[in-house]
Amino acid sequence: MEKITKELLIEVLEILDEKLEENKLELSLNIYGGTVMMACFDARPATKDVDALFDTSTLVENILTDIAEMYGLNSDWINQDIREPMRYIKEESLKEICSFKNLRVFAPSAEQMLAMKILSARPEPYRDFNDAAFLVNYLSIDSLEQVLNIFEKYVGRKYLRDRQKMVINYVGKDLNKNWKEFSI
């Protein structure tokens, strides 16, 4: 399967828009995860798939399958697996990042992405740790309290478990932040 670069993503979105127009459909696409890190923050050159939330139908699914075949992408090149972690998000901070005739694409703020990456806190090969470190730098965060306030705003401290605390500790160490560590 071909990795999805920013350039390929834009091309695929343009084709999606054309196919939506041909079928007299409109679609709003909320993107998350590695796609946001790539497309909005240039934190990586490519992503393996597009995590998104959108209203679907048989016609939309057929369009997405056609695009997968056209570009040699996996059948789940765009998926809604993000639904599960999104149930923990208590506030969304989405902004429109591009608009076509029949397609609008939205992405979460850097703060929301940081909270989501900490919440996920998956081990390698996932990039949650690297993405969290990138976002801490991007947001010019200097204190543990700033990280915790962001996590509280979007997720809630009740979901701050050992795995999330470890990621925060390691991010602080890696970035030479002088913040208090959690004891785990």
ZAVEXLO-842286 format. One record per residue (C-alpha): residue number from 1; chain; x, y, z. Coordinates in steps of 0.2 Angstrom, whole numbers, plus 5000, padded with zeros to 4 digits. Last residue first. Layout:
+-----+----+------+------+------+
|   i | ch |    x |    y |    z |
+-----+----+------+------+------+
| NUM |  A |    X |    Y |    Z |
...
+-----+----+------+------+------+
***
This chain:
+-----+----+------+------+------+
|   i | ch |    x |    y |    z |
+-----+----+------+------+------+
| 184 |  A | 5020 | 5029 | 5194 |
| 183 |  A | 5027 | 5044 | 5202 |
| 182 |  A | 5022 | 5059 | 5191 |
| 181 |  A | 5036 | 5071 | 5186 |
| 180 |  A | 5038 | 5089 | 5192 |
| 179 |  A | 5043 | 5100 | 5177 |
| 178 |  A | 5060 | 5106 | 5172 |
| 177 |  A | 5057 | 5102 | 5153 |
| 176 |  A | 5073 | 5094 | 5145 |
| 175 |  A | 5062 | 5090 | 5130 |
| 174 |  A | 5066 | 5071 | 5132 |
| 173 |  A | 5063 | 5072 | 5150 |
| 172 |  A | 5046 | 5081 | 5149 |
| 171 |  A | 5040 | 5070 | 5135 |
| 170 |  A | 5045 | 5055 | 5146 |
| 169 |  A | 5035 | 5061 | 5161 |
| 168 |  A | 5020 | 5065 | 5150 |
| 167 |  A | 5021 | 5048 | 5142 |
| 166 |  A | 5023 | 5039 | 5159 |
| 165 |  A | 5008 | 5049 | 5165 |
| 164 |  A | 4997 | 5043 | 5151 |
| 163 |  A | 5001 | 5025 | 5154 |
| 162 |  A | 4999 | 5026 | 5172 |
| 161 |  A | 4981 | 5034 | 5171 |
| 160 |  A | 4975 | 5051 | 5167 |
| 159 |  A | 4957 | 5047 | 5162 |
| 158 |  A | 4950 | 5055 | 5178 |
| 157 |  A | 4960 | 5071 | 5173 |
| 156 |  A | 4947 | 5075 | 5159 |
| 155 |  A | 4948 | 5074 | 5140 |
| 154 |  A | 4948 | 5090 | 5131 |
| 153 |  A | 4949 | 5103 | 5145 |
| 152 |  A | 4958 | 5092 | 5158 |
| 151 |  A | 4971 | 5087 | 5145 |
| 150 |  A | 4975 | 5105 | 5141 |
| 149 |  A | 4975 | 5109 | 5160 |
| 148 |  A | 4987 | 5095 | 5163 |
| 147 |  A | 4999 | 5100 | 5149 |
| 146 |  A | 4999 | 5118 | 5156 |
| 145 |  A | 5002 | 5111 | 5174 |
| 144 |  A | 5017 | 5101 | 5168 |
| 143 |  A | 5025 | 5117 | 5163 |
| 142 |  A | 5034 | 5125 | 5148 |
| 141 |  A | 5022 | 5123 | 5134 |
| 140 |  A | 5028 | 5132 | 5118 |
| 139 |  A | 5012 | 5125 | 5108 |
| 138 |  A | 5023 | 5118 | 5095 |
| 137 |  A | 5036 | 5111 | 5107 |
| 136 |  A | 5022 | 5102 | 5117 |
| 135 |  A | 5015 | 5097 | 5100 |
| 134 |  A | 5031 | 5089 | 5094 |
| 133 |  A | 5033 | 5080 | 5111 |
| 132 |  A | 5015 | 5073 | 5110 |
| 131 |  A | 5018 | 5068 | 5092 |
| 130 |  A | 5034 | 5059 | 5096 |
| 129 |  A | 5025 | 5050 | 5111 |
| 128 |  A | 5009 | 5046 | 5100 |
| 127 |  A | 5019 | 5039 | 5086 |
| 126 |  A | 5013 | 5021 | 5085 |
| 125 |  A | 5027 | 5009 | 5081 |
| 124 |  A | 5029 | 5011 | 5096 |
| 123 |  A | 5018 | 5010 | 5112 |
| 122 |  A | 5001 | 5019 | 5113 |
| 121 |  A | 4998 | 5034 | 5123 |
| 120 |  A | 4981 | 5036 | 5117 |
| 119 |  A | 4975 | 5049 | 5130 |
| 118 |  A | 4992 | 5059 | 5128 |
| 117 |  A | 4989 | 5059 | 5109 |
| 116 |  A | 4971 | 5065 | 5111 |
| 115 |  A | 4976 | 5079 | 5123 |
| 114 |  A | 4990 | 5085 | 5112 |
| 113 |  A | 4978 | 5084 | 5097 |
| 112 |  A | 4965 | 5095 | 5107 |
| 111 |  A | 4979 | 5108 | 5110 |
| 110 |  A | 4985 | 5108 | 5092 |
| 109 |  A | 4967 | 5112 | 5087 |
| 108 |  A | 4956 | 5098 | 5079 |
| 107 |  A | 4954 | 5097 | 5060 |
| 106 |  A | 4940 | 5100 | 5048 |
| 105 |  A | 4938 | 5096 | 5029 |
| 104 |  A | 4924 | 5103 | 5019 |
| 103 |  A | 4918 | 5094 | 5003 |
| 102 |  A | 4906 | 5098 | 4990 |
| 101 |  A | 4914 | 5113 | 4981 |
| 100 |  A | 4930 | 5112 | 4990 |
|  99 |  A | 4935 | 5118 | 5007 |
|  98 |  A | 4951 | 5116 | 5017 |
|  97 |  A | 4957 | 5117 | 5035 |
|  96 |  A | 4941 | 5121 | 5044 |
|  95 |  A | 4944 | 5122 | 5062 |
|  94 |  A | 4939 | 5110 | 5076 |
|  93 |  A | 4940 | 5112 | 5095 |
|  92 |  A | 4930 | 5098 | 5102 |
|  91 |  A | 4926 | 5096 | 5120 |
|  90 |  A | 4922 | 5081 | 5131 |
|  89 |  A | 4934 | 5069 | 5121 |
|  88 |  A | 4932 | 5051 | 5129 |
|  87 |  A | 4920 | 5045 | 5115 |
|  86 |  A | 4933 | 5051 | 5103 |
|  85 |  A | 4944 | 5036 | 5107 |
|  84 |  A | 4931 | 5024 | 5100 |
|  83 |  A | 4926 | 5034 | 5085 |
|  82 |  A | 4944 | 5035 | 5079 |
|  81 |  A | 4942 | 5019 | 5070 |
|  80 |  A | 4932 | 5029 | 5057 |
|  79 |  A | 4942 | 5024 | 5042 |
|  78 |  A | 4950 | 5031 | 5026 |
|  77 |  A | 4963 | 5020 | 5018 |
|  76 |  A | 4952 | 5006 | 5024 |
|  75 |  A | 4952 | 4997 | 5007 |
|  74 |  A | 4971 | 4999 | 5006 |
|  73 |  A | 4977 | 5012 | 4993 |
|  72 |  A | 4982 | 5008 | 4975 |
|  71 |  A | 4977 | 5026 | 4970 |
|  70 |  A | 4962 | 5022 | 4958 |
|  69 |  A | 4957 | 5006 | 4969 |
|  68 |  A | 4956 | 5016 | 4985 |
|  67 |  A | 4947 | 5030 | 4976 |
|  66 |  A | 4934 | 5018 | 4970 |
|  65 |  A | 4932 | 5011 | 4988 |
|  64 |  A | 4929 | 5029 | 4994 |
|  63 |  A | 4916 | 5032 | 4981 |
|  62 |  A | 4907 | 5016 | 4985 |
|  61 |  A | 4907 | 5020 | 5004 |
|  60 |  A | 4900 | 5037 | 5000 |
|  59 |  A | 4886 | 5029 | 4989 |
|  58 |  A | 4883 | 5016 | 5003 |
|  57 |  A | 4881 | 5030 | 5015 |
|  56 |  A | 4892 | 5039 | 5027 |
|  55 |  A | 4892 | 5054 | 5038 |
|  54 |  A | 4910 | 5058 | 5043 |
|  53 |  A | 4923 | 5055 | 5056 |
|  52 |  A | 4941 | 5053 | 5051 |
|  51 |  A | 4957 | 5043 | 5053 |
|  50 |  A | 4966 | 5044 | 5036 |
|  49 |  A | 4978 | 5030 | 5034 |
|  48 |  A | 4997 | 5026 | 5033 |
|  47 |  A | 5003 | 5043 | 5036 |
|  46 |  A | 5016 | 5053 | 5027 |
|  45 |  A | 5031 | 5066 | 5028 |
|  44 |  A | 5029 | 5069 | 5047 |
|  43 |  A | 5027 | 5084 | 5059 |
|  42 |  A | 5021 | 5095 | 5044 |
|  41 |  A | 5009 | 5103 | 5057 |
|  40 |  A | 4992 | 5103 | 5048 |
|  39 |  A | 4993 | 5090 | 5035 |
|  38 |  A | 5006 | 5078 | 5043 |
|  37 |  A | 5001 | 5079 | 5061 |
|  36 |  A | 4982 | 5080 | 5056 |
|  35 |  A | 4984 | 5064 | 5046 |
|  34 |  A | 4993 | 5056 | 5060 |
|  33 |  A | 4978 | 5057 | 5071 |
|  32 |  A | 4962 | 5066 | 5066 |
|  31 |  A | 4952 | 5072 | 5052 |
|  30 |  A | 4934 | 5078 | 5052 |
|  29 |  A | 4926 | 5076 | 5035 |
|  28 |  A | 4910 | 5086 | 5030 |
|  27 |  A | 4902 | 5079 | 5014 |
|  26 |  A | 4890 | 5085 | 5001 |
|  25 |  A | 4882 | 5074 | 4988 |
|  24 |  A | 4875 | 5078 | 4970 |
|  23 |  A | 4883 | 5061 | 4964 |
|  22 |  A | 4894 | 5070 | 4951 |
|  21 |  A | 4898 | 5083 | 4965 |
|  20 |  A | 4903 | 5070 | 4977 |
|  19 |  A | 4914 | 5062 | 4964 |
|  18 |  A | 4923 | 5078 | 4961 |
|  17 |  A | 4925 | 5082 | 4979 |
|  16 |  A | 4933 | 5064 | 4982 |
|  15 |  A | 4945 | 5068 | 4967 |
|  14 |  A | 4950 | 5084 | 4975 |
|  13 |  A | 4952 | 5075 | 4992 |
|  12 |  A | 4963 | 5062 | 4984 |
|  11 |  A | 4974 | 5075 | 4976 |
|  10 |  A | 4976 | 5084 | 4993 |
|   9 |  A | 4980 | 5068 | 5002 |
|   8 |  A | 4993 | 5063 | 4989 |
|   7 |  A | 5002 | 5080 | 4991 |
|   6 |  A | 5001 | 5078 | 5010 |
|   5 |  A | 5008 | 5061 | 5009 |
|   4 |  A | 4998 | 5045 | 5010 |
|   3 |  A | 5008 | 5029 | 5011 |
|   2 |  A | 5006 | 5017 | 4996 |
|   1 |  A | 5000 | 5000 | 5000 |
+-----+----+------+------+------+
***
